[in-house]
Amino acid sequence: MAFEESELIFLEEDGGKRHFLKVAFGMLKIQSLGTIDGSRLKGMDDGSVMTVAGRRLTAFRPGTMDLMGSLERGAQIVTPKDAASIVMNTDIRPGCRVLEVGAGSGGLTTALLMAVGPEGRVHTVEFVEENAKRAERNIRRAGLDGNWECQIGDARTAAVDFPADALVMDMPDPQNALDNLLPNLRPGGRVCAYVPNMNQMEAIVLALRERGFSSVIALENIQREMEVHPGGVRPSFDMLGHTAYLVFGRKRAL
């Protein structure tokens, strides 16, 4: 399917540098690349190759990881390795309704919106208005704002009216928001709490157990790339280690 006007894509150089742009079939000014004739994008599709100023560029539609890696950042984002675990462990799929606490820069929100698809919906409660505005800019840029809404408020006390299949919380004391938010979560629905410190992890695990949740688990993800060269393969010296603890549980019907 050929690229359409206003669609977000990126042009990737052979060295891996990326240039994000909204497709337009007139003259396009692209930061760090210059001005190109957008009409050259007509009829091009995912993976098409073009040459600009002697540089070979491949045009791609961004996937979830590409979008998360290109965000305007303020608050630290949930990393793709953790976002993938959140989506899988909370069984978020097309058509789901997800209640999220903490917009941050919109990284996890982007992953959730991609997972629920056009038929689903994500409702985010964010305490800091500046974070909400930044997340909104990122989500609009990705064209995902049609099934997202953001509410400014304190998740521990804010009135939230959003029936949800999953509750995902990125906040320092998620246990203190449970009694306010759990009425929105359907029986059988899943909870995730994303916390950086071990004492926070302990607090939310105990709070879920006290409320009768099933399948309560806590984990962390550690990721390391492999260096692959002709005649030699080894693990990279660098690795993406501890970012946060992930706590999951499933709500029982009372």
C-alpha positions as a Markdown table, in Angstrom:
| # | Residue | x | y | z |
|---|---|---|---|---|
| 1 | Met | 0.0 | 0.0 | 0.0 |
| 2 | Ala | 1.6 | 3.3 | -1.2 |
| 3 | Phe | 2.3 | 6.1 | 1.3 |
| 4 | Glu | -0.5 | 8.6 | 1.8 |
| 5 | Glu | -0.2 | 12.3 | 2.4 |
| 6 | Ser | 0.1 | 13.3 | 6.1 |
| 7 | Glu | 1.3 | 9.7 | 7.0 |
| 8 | Leu | 4.3 | 9.6 | 9.3 |
| 9 | Ile | 7.3 | 7.7 | 7.9 |
| 10 | Phe | 11.0 | 7.9 | 8.3 |
| 11 | Leu | 13.9 | 7.8 | 5.8 |
| 12 | Glu | 16.9 | 5.7 | 7.1 |
| 13 | Glu | 20.4 | 6.2 | 5.9 |
| 14 | Asp | 22.7 | 3.2 | 5.4 |
| 15 | Gly | 24.5 | 4.0 | 8.6 |
| 16 | Gly | 21.2 | 3.9 | 10.5 |
| 17 | Lys | 20.5 | 7.6 | 11.0 |
| 18 | Arg | 16.7 | 8.3 | 10.7 |
| 19 | His | 14.8 | 11.3 | 9.4 |
| 20 | Phe | 11.1 | 11.4 | 10.4 |
| 21 | Leu | 8.6 | 13.3 | 8.3 |
| 22 | Lys | 4.9 | 13.6 | 7.4 |
| 23 | Val | 4.4 | 12.7 | 3.8 |
| 24 | Ala | 3.5 | 15.6 | 1.5 |
| 25 | Phe | 3.8 | 15.6 | -2.3 |
| 26 | Gly | 5.2 | 19.1 | -2.5 |
| 27 | Met | 8.6 | 20.4 | -1.3 |
| 28 | Leu | 9.6 | 19.0 | 2.0 |
| 29 | Lys | 12.1 | 20.6 | 4.4 |
| 30 | Ile | 13.6 | 17.9 | 6.6 |
| 31 | Gln | 15.9 | 18.8 | 9.5 |
| 32 | Ser | 19.5 | 17.7 | 9.0 |
| 33 | Leu | 18.7 | 16.4 | 5.5 |
| 34 | Gly | 17.6 | 19.6 | 3.6 |
| 35 | Thr | 14.8 | 20.1 | 1.1 |
| 36 | Ile | 13.5 | 17.3 | -1.1 |
| 37 | Asp | 10.8 | 17.0 | -3.7 |
| 38 | Gly | 8.0 | 15.2 | -1.9 |
| 39 | Ser | 6.4 | 14.1 | -5.2 |
| 40 | Arg | 9.2 | 11.5 | -5.3 |
| 41 | Leu | 7.3 | 9.7 | -2.5 |
| 42 | Lys | 4.3 | 9.2 | -4.7 |
| 43 | Gly | 3.8 | 5.5 | -5.4 |
| 44 | Met | 6.5 | 4.5 | -2.9 |
| 45 | Asp | 5.8 | 1.9 | -0.2 |
| 46 | Asp | 7.3 | 0.4 | 2.9 |
| 47 | Gly | 11.0 | -0.4 | 2.2 |
| 48 | Ser | 11.3 | 1.7 | -1.0 |
| 49 | Val | 14.8 | 3.1 | -1.7 |
| 50 | Met | 15.6 | 6.6 | -3.0 |
| 51 | Thr | 18.8 | 8.7 | -3.3 |
| 52 | Val | 19.0 | 12.3 | -1.9 |
| 53 | Ala | 22.2 | 14.3 | -2.3 |
| 54 | Gly | 24.2 | 11.2 | -3.0 |
| 55 | Arg | 22.9 | 9.4 | 0.1 |
| 56 | Arg | 20.8 | 6.2 | -0.2 |
| 57 | Leu | 17.7 | 6.4 | 1.9 |
| 58 | Thr | 15.2 | 3.7 | 2.7 |
| 59 | Ala | 11.6 | 4.8 | 3.4 |
| 60 | Phe | 9.8 | 2.9 | 6.2 |
| 61 | Arg | 6.6 | 3.1 | 8.1 |
| 62 | Pro | 7.4 | 3.2 | 11.8 |
| 63 | Gly | 6.6 | 0.3 | 14.1 |
| 64 | Thr | 5.9 | 0.6 | 17.8 |
| 65 | Met | 9.6 | 0.5 | 18.8 |
| 66 | Asp | 10.4 | 3.1 | 16.1 |
| 67 | Leu | 7.7 | 5.5 | 17.4 |
| 68 | Met | 8.9 | 5.0 | 21.0 |
| 69 | Gly | 12.5 | 5.7 | 20.1 |
| 70 | Ser | 11.6 | 9.0 | 18.3 |
| 71 | Leu | 9.5 | 10.7 | 21.0 |
| 72 | Glu | 10.0 | 14.2 | 22.3 |
| 73 | Arg | 11.2 | 13.3 | 25.7 |
| 74 | Gly | 10.8 | 14.9 | 29.1 |
| 75 | Ala | 10.1 | 12.2 | 31.7 |
| 76 | Gln | 12.0 | 8.9 | 31.3 |
| 77 | Ile | 10.0 | 6.6 | 29.1 |
| 78 | Val | 9.1 | 3.0 | 29.7 |
| 79 | Thr | 11.5 | 1.0 | 27.6 |
| 80 | Pro | 10.4 | -1.2 | 24.7 |
| 81 | Lys | 11.6 | -4.3 | 26.6 |
| 82 | Asp | 9.3 | -3.5 | 29.5 |
| 83 | Ala | 6.4 | -2.3 | 27.3 |
| 84 | Ala | 6.4 | -5.6 | 25.5 |
| 85 | Ser | 6.2 | -7.5 | 28.8 |
| 86 | Ile | 3.4 | -5.2 | 30.0 |
| 87 | Val | 1.3 | -5.8 | 26.8 |
| 88 | Met | 1.8 | -9.6 | 26.9 |
| 89 | Asn | 1.3 | -10.0 | 30.7 |
| 90 | Thr | -1.9 | -7.9 | 30.8 |
| 91 | Asp | -3.3 | -9.6 | 27.6 |
| 92 | Ile | -3.8 | -6.3 | 25.8 |
| 93 | Arg | -5.1 | -6.9 | 22.3 |
| 94 | Pro | -7.2 | -5.2 | 19.6 |
| 95 | Gly | -10.4 | -3.9 | 21.0 |
| 96 | Cys | -9.3 | -3.7 | 24.6 |
| 97 | Arg | -10.0 | -0.8 | 26.9 |
| 98 | Val | -6.9 | 0.2 | 29.0 |
| 99 | Leu | -6.8 | 2.5 | 32.0 |
| 100 | Glu | -3.3 | 4.0 | 32.3 |
| 101 | Val | -1.8 | 6.0 | 35.2 |
| 102 | Gly | 1.1 | 8.3 | 34.2 |
| 103 | Ala | 1.5 | 9.6 | 30.7 |
| 104 | Gly | 5.2 | 10.5 | 31.1 |
| 105 | Ser | 6.4 | 11.3 | 27.5 |
| 106 | Gly | 3.8 | 9.0 | 26.0 |
| 107 | Gly | 6.1 | 6.0 | 25.4 |
| 108 | Leu | 4.0 | 3.3 | 27.0 |
| 109 | Thr | 0.9 | 5.1 | 25.9 |
| 110 | Thr | 2.1 | 4.7 | 22.3 |
| 111 | Ala | 2.7 | 1.0 | 22.8 |
| 112 | Leu | -0.8 | 0.5 | 24.4 |
| 113 | Leu | -2.5 | 2.4 | 21.6 |
| 114 | Met | -0.8 | 0.3 | 19.0 |
| 115 | Ala | -1.8 | -2.8 | 20.8 |
| 116 | Val | -5.5 | -2.0 | 21.2 |
| 117 | Gly | -5.8 | -0.8 | 17.6 |
| 118 | Pro | -8.6 | 1.5 | 16.2 |
| 119 | Glu | -11.3 | -0.6 | 17.9 |
| 120 | Gly | -9.9 | -0.2 | 21.4 |
| 121 | Arg | -9.3 | 2.8 | 23.7 |
| 122 | Val | -6.8 | 4.1 | 26.2 |
| 123 | His | -7.7 | 6.5 | 29.0 |
| 124 | Thr | -4.7 | 8.1 | 30.8 |
| 125 | Val | -4.7 | 9.8 | 34.2 |
| 126 | Glu | -1.7 | 12.1 | 34.5 |
| 127 | Phe | -0.9 | 14.2 | 37.5 |
| 128 | Val | 1.4 | 16.8 | 35.7 |
| 129 | Glu | -0.2 | 18.9 | 33.0 |
| 130 | Glu | 3.2 | 19.5 | 31.2 |
| 131 | Asn | 3.6 | 15.7 | 30.9 |
| 132 | Ala | 0.1 | 15.4 | 29.4 |
| 133 | Lys | 0.8 | 18.1 | 26.8 |
| 134 | Arg | 4.1 | 16.5 | 25.8 |
| 135 | Ala | 2.5 | 13.0 | 25.5 |
| 136 | Glu | -0.4 | 14.5 | 23.5 |
| 137 | Arg | 2.1 | 16.0 | 21.0 |
| 138 | Asn | 3.9 | 12.7 | 20.6 |
| 139 | Ile | 0.6 | 10.8 | 20.2 |
| 140 | Arg | -0.8 | 13.2 | 17.7 |
| 141 | Arg | 2.4 | 13.1 | 15.7 |
| 142 | Ala | 2.0 | 9.3 | 15.5 |
| 143 | Gly | -1.6 | 9.6 | 14.4 |
| 144 | Leu | -2.8 | 7.6 | 17.4 |
| 145 | Asp | -4.9 | 10.3 | 19.2 |
| 146 | Gly | -8.3 | 9.1 | 17.8 |
| 147 | Asn | -8.8 | 6.5 | 20.5 |
| 148 | Trp | -6.9 | 8.2 | 23.4 |
| 149 | Glu | -8.0 | 10.6 | 26.1 |
| 150 | Cys | -6.1 | 12.1 | 28.9 |
| 151 | Gln | -7.4 | 13.2 | 32.3 |
| 152 | Ile | -5.5 | 15.6 | 34.5 |
| 153 | Gly | -5.7 | 14.5 | 38.1 |
| 154 | Asp | -4.4 | 12.4 | 41.0 |
| 155 | Ala | -5.0 | 8.7 | 40.4 |
| 156 | Arg | -5.4 | 8.2 | 44.2 |
| 157 | Thr | -8.5 | 10.4 | 44.4 |
| 158 | Ala | -9.6 | 11.5 | 40.9 |
| 159 | Ala | -13.1 | 10.5 | 39.8 |
| 160 | Val | -12.5 | 8.1 | 36.9 |
| 161 | Asp | -15.4 | 6.7 | 34.8 |
| 162 | Phe | -13.8 | 4.3 | 32.4 |
| 163 | Pro | -14.7 | 0.5 | 32.3 |
| 164 | Ala | -11.4 | -1.2 | 31.6 |
| 165 | Asp | -10.0 | -4.6 | 30.7 |
| 166 | Ala | -6.5 | -3.7 | 32.1 |
| 167 | Leu | -5.1 | -1.2 | 34.5 |
| 168 | Val | -1.5 | -0.1 | 34.0 |
| 169 | Met | 0.2 | 2.2 | 36.6 |
| 170 | Asp | 3.5 | 4.0 | 36.3 |
| 171 | Met | 3.6 | 5.9 | 39.6 |
| 172 | Pro | 5.6 | 5.8 | 42.8 |
| 173 | Asp | 2.9 | 4.5 | 45.1 |
| 174 | Pro | 0.4 | 2.5 | 43.0 |
| 175 | Gln | -0.9 | 0.7 | 46.0 |
| 176 | Asn | -2.5 | 4.0 | 47.2 |
| 177 | Ala | -4.5 | 4.3 | 43.9 |
| 178 | Leu | -5.9 | 0.8 | 43.9 |
| 179 | Asp | -9.1 | 1.4 | 46.0 |
| 180 | Asn | -9.9 | 4.4 | 43.8 |
| 181 | Leu | -9.3 | 2.7 | 40.4 |
| 182 | Leu | -10.1 | -0.9 | 40.9 |
| 183 | Pro | -13.9 | -0.4 | 40.5 |
| 184 | Asn | -13.2 | 0.5 | 36.9 |
| 185 | Leu | -11.5 | -2.8 | 36.2 |
| 186 | Arg | -13.7 | -5.7 | 35.2 |
| 187 | Pro | -13.6 | -9.1 | 37.0 |
| 188 | Gly | -10.8 | -11.1 | 35.3 |
| 189 | Gly | -9.1 | -7.9 | 34.2 |
| 190 | Arg | -5.3 | -7.5 | 34.8 |
| 191 | Val | -3.2 | -5.0 | 36.7 |
| 192 | Cys | 0.4 | -3.9 | 36.0 |
| 193 | Ala | 2.4 | -1.7 | 38.3 |
| 194 | Tyr | 5.8 | -0.3 | 37.0 |
| 195 | Val | 8.0 | 0.8 | 39.9 |
| 196 | Pro | 11.8 | 1.4 | 40.0 |
| 197 | Asn | 12.6 | 0.4 | 43.6 |
| 198 | Met | 12.4 | -2.8 | 45.5 |
| 199 | Asn | 10.4 | -1.4 | 48.5 |
| 200 | Gln | 7.8 | -0.1 | 46.0 |
| 201 | Met | 7.6 | -3.5 | 44.4 |
| 202 | Glu | 7.0 | -5.1 | 47.8 |
| 203 | Ala | 4.3 | -2.6 | 48.7 |
| 204 | Ile | 2.2 | -3.2 | 45.6 |
| 205 | Val | 2.7 | -7.0 | 45.7 |
| 206 | Leu | 1.3 | -7.1 | 49.2 |
| 207 | Ala | -1.5 | -4.7 | 48.4 |
| 208 | Leu | -2.7 | -6.9 | 45.5 |
| 209 | Arg | -2.5 | -10.0 | 47.6 |
| 210 | Glu | -4.5 | -8.3 | 50.4 |
| 211 | Arg | -7.2 | -7.4 | 47.9 |
| 212 | Gly | -7.5 | -11.1 | 46.8 |
| 213 | Phe | -5.8 | -10.8 | 43.4 |
| 214 | Ser | -4.8 | -14.0 | 41.6 |
| 215 | Ser | -1.5 | -14.7 | 39.8 |
| 216 | Val | 0.4 | -11.9 | 41.5 |
| 217 | Ile | 4.0 | -12.0 | 40.2 |
| 218 | Ala | 7.0 | -9.5 | 40.2 |
| 219 | Leu | 9.8 | -9.5 | 37.6 |
| 220 | Glu | 12.4 | -7.5 | 35.9 |
| 221 | Asn | 13.8 | -7.6 | 32.3 |
| 222 | Ile | 17.4 | -7.5 | 31.4 |
| 223 | Gln | 18.4 | -7.3 | 27.8 |
| 224 | Arg | 21.7 | -7.7 | 26.0 |
| 225 | Glu | 22.5 | -7.6 | 22.3 |
| 226 | Met | 24.9 | -9.9 | 20.5 |
| 227 | Glu | 27.9 | -8.6 | 18.5 |
| 228 | Val | 28.0 | -10.6 | 15.3 |
| 229 | His | 31.1 | -10.2 | 13.0 |
| 230 | Pro | 32.6 | -12.5 | 10.4 |
| 231 | Gly | 34.6 | -15.1 | 12.4 |
| 232 | Gly | 33.5 | -13.9 | 15.8 |
| 233 | Val | 30.2 | -13.7 | 17.8 |
| 234 | Arg | 30.0 | -12.5 | 21.4 |
| 235 | Pro | 27.7 | -10.8 | 23.8 |
| 236 | Ser | 27.9 | -7.0 | 23.8 |
| 237 | Phe | 29.8 | -5.4 | 26.7 |
| 238 | Asp | 26.8 | -3.0 | 27.0 |
| 239 | Met | 23.5 | -4.2 | 28.2 |
| 240 | Leu | 20.1 | -2.7 | 29.2 |
| 241 | Gly | 19.9 | -3.9 | 32.7 |
| 242 | His | 17.5 | -2.8 | 35.5 |
| 243 | Thr | 15.0 | -0.2 | 34.5 |
| 244 | Ala | 12.1 | -1.1 | 36.8 |
| 245 | Tyr | 10.2 | -3.9 | 38.5 |
| 246 | Leu | 7.0 | -5.1 | 36.9 |
| 247 | Val | 4.2 | -6.4 | 39.1 |
| 248 | Phe | 1.2 | -8.2 | 37.6 |
| 249 | Gly | -2.1 | -9.6 | 39.0 |
| 250 | Arg | -5.6 | -10.6 | 38.0 |
| 251 | Lys | -8.8 | -9.4 | 39.6 |
| 252 | Arg | -11.2 | -11.9 | 41.1 |
| 253 | Ala | -14.9 | -11.3 | 41.1 |
| 254 | Leu | -16.1 | -10.5 | 44.6 |
